[in-house]
């Protein structure tokens, strides 16, 4: 009987060790780690660049002038498009940039806006429209800007945003944050630019990320959160029922033998 108790104690000790190994250390789940006093303040400089127009972008162009609305061939008043301004509505009234960077505008025809900011494109279009409209005013904005968040997050998917900029933490927040078993030290950023696709690593546990150019995402970026290696033997997947069943069987057999 003493031998049986000894074996049982060994099994229980082994289960305790497995349980401890399954727990994720706090250091693995804390963002932007830095040792600092309570009164200390850290400052990082990270300038946000203006988004430029690329091939296949979608642009919403709003034009107003002192002309009669019937003469304003690019009028974007609410009545003309049913008043809706959802992502789908904006896509229907947007202008697509072709491979050469051109948009096809009424009356003007093909108009190149490649590599311009939205403000620069608006000014260029406004100058051209002065030939047709009385004191035109033009506003250009990007339509259907989105990022995709995949991997070990609560709600993976494609997310649209309307703000000028979005950072990687905001993107993860939209996806419900990284799960307990997501690897915050190895987040993959996939970005396409000039027909080239790059793969970069982001370490969310390093505070100097706040000064890194990768902190701010670009439209169509993909953020992939890899799983921790211990995820496969974590609390959620370890066969506890099988282990406990084995212990119960061992006790019954030991009692029967005795």
N, C-alpha and C positions, 0 to 999 in steps of 0.2 A: 504493500500500500504506500509505503514511504517513497519507493521508486516512482510510482505513478504520480504522486503529488509533485515530486521533483520535476518530472517530465512536463506536468501541467504548468508548473511555474515557469519553465523554460519557454513554453508556447506563449504564455501570457506576456513574458518579457519581450519575446520576438514581436508580438502584435504591438506592444507599446513602441518599440523601435520603428516599426513600419509606420505607425501613426505619426511619429515625430518626423520621419523622412517625408511624409506626404504633405506636411505643413509648409507653406511658402514663407520664407523669411520676410520680415517687414522691408528690408532693404531692396527686395525685388519688386515691390509694388508702390514705392514712393516716387513721385515725380520730382524732377528738378532738385536733387539733393544737394544740400550745402550746409556745412556747420556754421552757424551764425548766432550771435547773441540776440536776445529778445528785442533790444533797442536798435539793432543794426539794420541798415537798409542797403540792398544791392541794386545797382543800376547798370543796365546793359543797353548799348546803342545798337539799334537794328532798323535801318532805314527801309521803308516800304517803297518799292519801285512802282511806277505807273504801268498798268497792264497795256500791252500793245496789241494791235489787231493782227491776227494770223489767218492763214487760209482756213476755210471751213468754219470760221466764227459766225455767229448770228448777231446782227446789230439791229437795235430798235432805233429808228430815226424819227424824231418829233420836230415838225416844222411849224412855225407860226409867223404871220406877217400882218400888215395892215390891209392886205387885199381882202376882197369879198371871199368868203369861204368857198364859193363855187369856182373861183379862179385859182384857189390854192390847191394845186394838184397833188401835194404831199401832205394835205391836212390830216392830222391824227386825232381829231376830236372824238369824244366818247361815243357820239351817236353813230359815227361811221362804222365802228367796229363792235357795236352792241354794248359798249361800256365795260366789258370784262377786262380784267388785267391779270388773269392767272398766267402760269407758265405756258400753258397751251395756247391761250389767247395771244400772248406776246410772241410766241413762235410763229403764229399764223400771219402776223403783220410785220415780221422782221425781215431783214435783208441778209441773204447768205453771201459770205465772201468766197469767191471761187479760188481755184489753185493759184491764179496769178495775182490774187489780192484785190480783185475788182468786185464791185456791187453794181447791180443794174437798177438805176434810178429812173423814175418817170421823166420824160422829156430830155433829161441830161444824158441818159444812156449809161454805158460802162464808165465807172468812176473808181479809180484806184485809191485804196486806203491802207494798203499793206504797210505794216510796221509803224503805223501812226497810233498815238494814244486816242482815246475817245474824244478828248477836247480838241486835239489837233485835227481830227477827221471832221468834227462839227464845224470848225472854223473854215476848213477847206471847202466843205459843201456849202456853207453860208456864202462864201465869196462867189461861188459859181451860181448860186440861186439869185444873186443880185441882178443877174441878166433877165430874170423872169418874174421876180416878186418884189413887192415894195417893202423895203427894210425887213428882210427875213431874219428869223432867229432859229437856230438849229441846236438841238440836243441829241447826242449820240450816246447810247448805253449798250452794254453787252447783255445778251439774252441767254437764259438757260445755262448760266455758269454752274458747274457741278463738280463734285469730287466723289470718289468711290472709296468706301472703307470696308475692308474685308478681314477675315481671319478671326482671331479670338476677341471679338467685341460683342456686346450684348445684342446689338441690332445691326448686323452688316447690311450694306445696301448703297444705293446711289443717292446723294443728297444735293439738292439745289440750294443756292444762296444768292442773295441780292446785294450784299455789302461789297465794297470795293476790294477788301482783302479778307482772307480767312487764314488762321494759323492752324497748325496740326492739332493743338489741344482743343480748339473749338470744333474741329472736324470729328475728333474722337468723342467729344461731348454730344454731338448730334447723333452719333451711333450708340449712345448709352454707356460710353466708357469701356475700357479694356476689362476683360474678365479677370478673375483671380489668377488664372493659369496662362494669361497672355504674357509674352516676353516684352517687357517695357524697355529692355536694353537693346533689343534688335527689332525695330520697326522698319519695314521696307517701304521706301518711297519710289514709285514707278512714275516716270515723267516722260512725255513725248514732246520733242522740240525739233523743228526742221528735219522731219522724217527720221529722226533718231530717237530711240527709246533708251533711257538710262535707268539704272537701278542703284539706289543709294540707301545706306543704313542711317537710321536716326536713333540715338540713344536718349530716351525720354527721362532717364534718371540723372542726366548731367545738366547742371544749372546753366552751363555756358551755351546750351541750345538756344537760349533767349537771344543770343547775339549771332546765331548762325543763319545764313541765308535760307536754309531749308525749313526754318521755323514757319515761314509764310508759304502757303501752298499756292499753286497756280491752277486755273480751271482745267478740268479733266485729269488731274493727278489721281493716282491710286495709292492708297495707304493700306498696307497689309501687315497685320500684327501676327507674328509667329507664335506658336505655343511654346511654353517651357518644356524641357525634356522630361521633367518629373510629372508632367500632366498625365502621362499614360499610366502612372502608378499612384495617382492622386486619390484623395478621399472619394471623389465621385465615381471612380472607375475600379477601385480595388475590390476584389470579390469578397467582401466582408461576410456575406451570407454563407458562402462556401466554407470559409475558415471557421466560422462559429458552428456550422453544422459538423465539421470535422472534429472540433473540440468536444461537442456533445457526444458524438459517436465514440470517441476515445474514452470518455468518462464512463459511458455505459458498458463498454467492453471490459474496461479495467475493473469495474465493480462486479461484473459477471464472473470474471476469472477469479477474483478474490472470494 
